[in-house]
Amino acid sequence: MLAGIFESDVKGIHETLQALRRLHQTGDSFRLRRISTWPQSEKEKSVFPAHVYDLRLMPEEIARAYRESDLLIGPSHPEEGFGLHVLEALSLGLPALLSDTPAHRHIAENAAEYFKWGENHDIFRKLKGLLNNPLRLQELSKMGPVRARRFNTSKV
């Protein structure tokens, strides 16, 4: 699962799609679910087209998308603010591969794997490793809800 607006550079979608294209070219099997508030552009499709492209999902649909996914890729750049989608994914036990930014480290701590933000080669390398390590994915799935419980509306 990859959420965010392709046209917004700070979301990191473009470099992630480049890494996914490379992963696909190596023969690794996966399905990409994209979620955005903007329609999929021709430019985005030319980098790597999503197998499923969800547009403007309602909250209950987003929750279902998390539950149906095997991994969240969160490629935001450091300029991006608090990653609510990261917190939502962790709370539901969805393993996460995140860009190494202060916001992501604050939210997930050690309950996620990290890559160097903006570097599609590192995204590719870390993604390939995770997809071939089901035990690590299970471990991250168990750790996520524990980390997510640190955040709640009463504290906010």
N, C-alpha and C positions, 0 to 999 in steps of 0.2 A: 504494500500500500504506500502510495506517495501522494501527499496532499499539498495543495498550494497553487498559486497562480504562476504559470510558466513565465509570463511577461514581467514579473517582479524579480529582479536579479537577486535580492536578498533572500529569496525563498530557496535558492539552490537547485531548482528543478532542472534547469538546462544541463548542468554538469552531471546530475544524477541520471538523466536520460542517456547521456553519452556513455556513462559507465554501464548502464543496463543494455545498451546496444552492443557494447563490447562483450558483455557477459553472454548475451544471446548468440553472438558470433562464435563464441568458444564452444557452443553446443549445450550449455547449461539450460535446463528446462525450468521455466517459471512463467507465471502470469502476472502482469502488471495491472493493478487497479489504481487508477488516478482519480482523485477527488479535487474539484475546484469550484470556485464561484463564477469562473469565466469559461465559455465554451473552448473546446480544444481547437487550437489554431492549426493552420496548414504548416506553419513553421515548426510547431511542436511535433506534429505527426512526422515531419521529415527527419527529426532527430531520432525518435523512437515512439511509435504509436502504442498507446495503451490497449490492452486486451479488453478492459472495461473502463469506461470513462463516465464517472458520476458527476452530475452537475447540480449544484445548489441543493444538497441533501438536507432534509429536516433532521433534528436531533436524534430521533429514534432510528432513522435510516443510517446516520453516521455510526451509532452504536452497533447496529447490525453489520455494517461494513467492517468495523474493527473485529467483531467476533468471527467474521468469515475470512479474515486475513491471517497470514502466517507470520508476517513481519512488517513493521512500520519503518520506513526510511525517512528520517528527519534531517534534511540537508541545509537547514537555515544558516545564514551567515551571522556573524556576531552582532550586526546592527539590528537584527530581528529581536523583538521583545520576547516576553514569556511565551513558551510553546504550549498552549492549551491542548492542542492535539496530542502532544507527547504525554502530558499528564493523563489525558483520557485513555490513551492506548495502554499506558502502564497500569492504570487502575483496573483495566479489563484483562490484564495478563498477556497483552500482545507484546512479544519481544520487539526491541527497538535497536536500530542502527542509526546513530545520531552524529551530526557534525560536532566536533569538539569545540563547543562554545561555552562561555560562562553560564548562560541561561540553561543550556541542556545539562551541564554538569550539576547545576543547582537542583534541577528537577529530578533527574534520574540517578545521580551519584553513580554507584557501581552496578546499577540494574540495567545497564545498556552497554552496547559496544559502541566505540567511537572511531571516527575517521577525521582526517584533516579537512576542514571545511574548504569548499571550492576546488578540491583536487579530485577530478574524476578517476584518476588511477588508484588513489587510495580508497575511494568508494568501491570501485571494482574489486580490489584486493580483499577488502574486509567483507564485502557482500558474498563473494565467492567462498570465503572461509566459513562464514556463518551458514550459508545454504548447505554446506557439506558437513555441518556439525549439529545434528539434531539434539544431542545432549546439552550443548550450550544454549540452544534455543529454549529447551525445557527449563533450564536453570534461570534464564532471563525471565521467562514467563512467570515463574514462581516468585522472583524477586520484585517484579514490577509493582504488584498491588501493595506490597509492604512499603515501598518507597512512596507510592502515591498517597498513602494514608497520612503522610506528614502534612498534606495540604487539605484544608477543609474550609467551607464557607464561614463557619463561626470564627475562625482565626482571621480571616480576611476582613 
